[in-house]
């Protein structure tokens, strides 16, 4: 049975494995070097009530995670967060991403956020579609801002206003 819950520090190993797989195999992130547990602990500890991390747990195993990260350290942006969502290889297309998305959006609303921002790399139409289905609108395209796997890639900007 699928359970969506707040992430705990002891989930960090699985969260990191999922993210590192995405680093090495996809353009969903522009990180190129896998993260260490120590780096991920810093990332984890930088989150809190206003920018939570949640996980999808299936039969006791973490199969995905989502987070709301600070958009900027400048105080005027305190009501804005960037959404991230990653699924374990083999668990896409099973509705888990939708459940994570629904839950993390609700957490952002409960945290009194005003805007969620998504940056989605070109070619990831499924991610664009799921964001649109939750009320995100495209607000721009940053042309050729990232280089991964030997290609310059565009990034679509999307936002949801509560």
C-alpha positions as a Markdown table, in Angstrom:
| # | Residue | x | y | z |
|---|---|---|---|---|
| 1 | Unk | 0.0 | 0.0 | 0.0 |
| 2 | Unk | 1.3 | 3.5 | -0.9 |
| 3 | Unk | 1.9 | 5.9 | 1.9 |
| 4 | Unk | 2.8 | 9.6 | 1.5 |
| 5 | Unk | 4.5 | 11.0 | 4.6 |
| 6 | Unk | 7.0 | 13.5 | 5.8 |
| 7 | Unk | 10.6 | 12.5 | 5.1 |
| 8 | Unk | 12.8 | 11.5 | 8.0 |
| 9 | Unk | 16.6 | 11.6 | 8.2 |
| 10 | Unk | 16.7 | 7.8 | 8.0 |
| 11 | Unk | 15.1 | 8.1 | 4.6 |
| 12 | Unk | 18.0 | 10.0 | 3.2 |
| 13 | Unk | 19.9 | 7.0 | 1.9 |
| 14 | Unk | 17.0 | 6.1 | -0.4 |
| 15 | Unk | 16.2 | 9.7 | -1.3 |
| 16 | Unk | 19.9 | 10.1 | -2.3 |
| 17 | Unk | 19.8 | 6.8 | -4.4 |
| 18 | Unk | 16.8 | 8.0 | -6.3 |
| 19 | Unk | 18.3 | 11.4 | -6.9 |
| 20 | Unk | 21.7 | 10.0 | -7.9 |
| 21 | Unk | 20.0 | 7.8 | -10.4 |
| 22 | Unk | 18.3 | 10.8 | -11.9 |
| 23 | Unk | 21.6 | 12.7 | -12.0 |
| 24 | Unk | 23.3 | 9.9 | -14.0 |
| 25 | Unk | 20.5 | 8.9 | -16.3 |
| 26 | Unk | 18.2 | 11.9 | -16.9 |
| 27 | Unk | 18.1 | 15.6 | -17.7 |
| 28 | Unk | 15.5 | 16.2 | -14.9 |
| 29 | Unk | 18.4 | 17.7 | -12.9 |
| 30 | Unk | 21.4 | 19.7 | -14.0 |
| 31 | Unk | 23.5 | 18.2 | -11.3 |
| 32 | Unk | 26.2 | 16.0 | -13.1 |
| 33 | Unk | 28.0 | 14.5 | -10.1 |
| 34 | Unk | 26.2 | 12.1 | -7.7 |
| 35 | Unk | 25.6 | 13.5 | -4.2 |
| 36 | Unk | 27.2 | 12.2 | -1.1 |
| 37 | Unk | 25.2 | 11.5 | 2.1 |
| 38 | Unk | 27.0 | 14.3 | 3.8 |
| 39 | Unk | 25.9 | 16.8 | 1.0 |
| 40 | Unk | 22.4 | 15.5 | 1.2 |
| 41 | Unk | 22.3 | 15.9 | 5.0 |
| 42 | Unk | 23.1 | 19.6 | 4.5 |
| 43 | Unk | 20.3 | 19.8 | 1.9 |
| 44 | Unk | 17.9 | 17.9 | 4.2 |
| 45 | Unk | 18.7 | 20.1 | 7.2 |
| 46 | Unk | 18.0 | 23.2 | 5.1 |
| 47 | Unk | 14.4 | 22.3 | 4.8 |
| 48 | Unk | 11.7 | 22.9 | 7.4 |
| 49 | Unk | 8.0 | 23.7 | 7.8 |
| 50 | Unk | 8.0 | 26.2 | 5.0 |
| 51 | Unk | 9.9 | 24.0 | 2.6 |
| 52 | Unk | 9.1 | 20.3 | 3.4 |
| 53 | Unk | 10.4 | 17.1 | 2.0 |
| 54 | Unk | 8.0 | 14.2 | 1.7 |
| 55 | Unk | 8.4 | 10.6 | 0.5 |
| 56 | Unk | 6.2 | 7.9 | -1.2 |
| 57 | Unk | 6.6 | 4.6 | 0.6 |
| 58 | Unk | 5.3 | 1.4 | -1.0 |
| 59 | Unk | 5.4 | -1.8 | 1.1 |
| 60 | Unk | 8.1 | -0.3 | 3.4 |
| 61 | Unk | 10.3 | 1.0 | 0.5 |
| 62 | Unk | 10.9 | 4.6 | -0.6 |
| 63 | Unk | 9.9 | 4.9 | -4.2 |
| 64 | Unk | 9.8 | 8.6 | -4.6 |
| 65 | Unk | 10.1 | 12.0 | -3.0 |
| 66 | Unk | 9.1 | 15.6 | -3.4 |
| 67 | Unk | 10.3 | 18.8 | -1.8 |
| 68 | Unk | 9.7 | 22.5 | -1.7 |
| 69 | Unk | 13.0 | 24.4 | -1.7 |
| 70 | Unk | 13.8 | 28.0 | -1.0 |
| 71 | Unk | 13.5 | 30.0 | -4.3 |
| 72 | Unk | 15.9 | 32.6 | -2.9 |
| 73 | Unk | 17.5 | 33.6 | 0.3 |
| 74 | Unk | 16.2 | 37.2 | -0.2 |
| 75 | Unk | 13.4 | 37.8 | 2.2 |
| 76 | Unk | 11.0 | 39.3 | -0.4 |
| 77 | Unk | 10.8 | 35.8 | -1.9 |
| 78 | Unk | 9.8 | 34.1 | 1.4 |
| 79 | Unk | 6.4 | 33.2 | 0.0 |
| 80 | Unk | 7.9 | 31.4 | -3.1 |
| 81 | Unk | 9.3 | 27.9 | -3.3 |
| 82 | Unk | 10.7 | 25.7 | -6.0 |
| 83 | Unk | 9.1 | 22.2 | -6.3 |
| 84 | Unk | 11.1 | 19.1 | -7.0 |
| 85 | Unk | 9.8 | 15.6 | -7.5 |
| 86 | Unk | 11.7 | 12.4 | -8.3 |
| 87 | Unk | 10.6 | 8.8 | -8.6 |
| 88 | Unk | 12.6 | 5.6 | -8.4 |
| 89 | Unk | 13.4 | 4.0 | -11.7 |
| 90 | Unk | 10.6 | 1.6 | -12.6 |
| 91 | Unk | 7.9 | 3.4 | -10.6 |
| 92 | Unk | 7.0 | 6.1 | -13.2 |
| 93 | Unk | 3.5 | 6.0 | -14.7 |
| 94 | Unk | 1.9 | 4.3 | -11.7 |
| 95 | Unk | 0.2 | 7.4 | -10.2 |
| 96 | Unk | 2.8 | 7.9 | -7.5 |
| 97 | Unk | 4.0 | 11.2 | -8.9 |
| 98 | Unk | 0.5 | 12.6 | -8.9 |
| 99 | Unk | 0.0 | 11.6 | -5.2 |
| 100 | Unk | 3.3 | 13.2 | -4.3 |
| 101 | Unk | 2.5 | 16.3 | -6.3 |
| 102 | Unk | -0.9 | 16.6 | -4.6 |
| 103 | Unk | 0.5 | 16.2 | -1.1 |
| 104 | Unk | 3.5 | 18.6 | -1.6 |
| 105 | Unk | 1.2 | 21.3 | -3.1 |
| 106 | Unk | -1.1 | 21.0 | 0.0 |
| 107 | Unk | 1.9 | 21.3 | 2.3 |
| 108 | Unk | 3.0 | 24.5 | 0.5 |
| 109 | Unk | -0.5 | 25.9 | 0.9 |
| 110 | Unk | -0.5 | 25.0 | 4.6 |
| 111 | Unk | 2.9 | 26.7 | 5.0 |
| 112 | Unk | 1.3 | 29.9 | 3.7 |
| 113 | Unk | 3.4 | 29.9 | 0.5 |
| 114 | Unk | 2.0 | 32.1 | -2.3 |
| 115 | Unk | 3.9 | 30.8 | -5.4 |
| 116 | Unk | 5.4 | 27.5 | -6.5 |
| 117 | Unk | 8.0 | 27.6 | -9.2 |
| 118 | Unk | 9.0 | 24.6 | -11.4 |
| 119 | Unk | 11.9 | 24.4 | -13.8 |
| 120 | Unk | 11.5 | 21.6 | -16.3 |
| 121 | Unk | 14.0 | 20.6 | -18.9 |
| 122 | Unk | 13.0 | 20.4 | -22.5 |
| 123 | Unk | 11.8 | 16.9 | -23.6 |
| 124 | Unk | 10.1 | 16.2 | -20.3 |
| 125 | Unk | 6.5 | 16.5 | -21.5 |
| 126 | Unk | 5.2 | 14.1 | -18.8 |
| 127 | Unk | 6.5 | 16.5 | -16.1 |
| 128 | Unk | 5.0 | 19.5 | -17.9 |
| 129 | Unk | 1.7 | 17.7 | -18.2 |
| 130 | Unk | 1.5 | 16.7 | -14.5 |
| 131 | Unk | 2.3 | 20.3 | -13.5 |
| 132 | Unk | -0.3 | 21.7 | -15.8 |
| 133 | Unk | -2.9 | 19.2 | -14.4 |
| 134 | Unk | -2.2 | 20.7 | -10.9 |
| 135 | Unk | -2.7 | 24.3 | -12.1 |
| 136 | Unk | 0.8 | 25.3 | -13.0 |
| 137 | Unk | 1.1 | 27.7 | -16.0 |
| 138 | Unk | 4.1 | 28.1 | -18.3 |
| 139 | Unk | 5.6 | 31.5 | -17.8 |
| 140 | Unk | 8.7 | 31.3 | -19.9 |
| 141 | Unk | 11.6 | 29.4 | -21.5 |
| 142 | Unk | 15.2 | 29.9 | -20.6 |
| 143 | Unk | 17.1 | 29.0 | -23.8 |
| 144 | Unk | 20.2 | 26.8 | -23.7 |
| 145 | Unk | 20.9 | 27.4 | -20.0 |
| 146 | Unk | 22.1 | 23.9 | -19.1 |
| 147 | Unk | 24.5 | 21.5 | -20.6 |
| 148 | Unk | 24.1 | 17.8 | -19.9 |
| 149 | Unk | 25.1 | 14.7 | -21.9 |
| 150 | Unk | 26.8 | 16.9 | -24.4 |
| 151 | Unk | 23.7 | 19.0 | -25.3 |
| 152 | Unk | 22.6 | 22.5 | -24.5 |
| 153 | Unk | 19.1 | 22.3 | -23.1 |
| 154 | Unk | 16.2 | 24.7 | -22.6 |
| 155 | Unk | 14.3 | 25.0 | -19.3 |
| 156 | Unk | 10.6 | 25.7 | -19.1 |
| 157 | Unk | 9.5 | 27.8 | -16.2 |
| 158 | Unk | 6.1 | 27.1 | -14.7 |
| 159 | Unk | 4.4 | 28.6 | -11.7 |
| 160 | Unk | 1.4 | 28.0 | -9.5 |
| 161 | Unk | -0.2 | 30.8 | -7.6 |
| 162 | Unk | -2.3 | 29.7 | -4.6 |
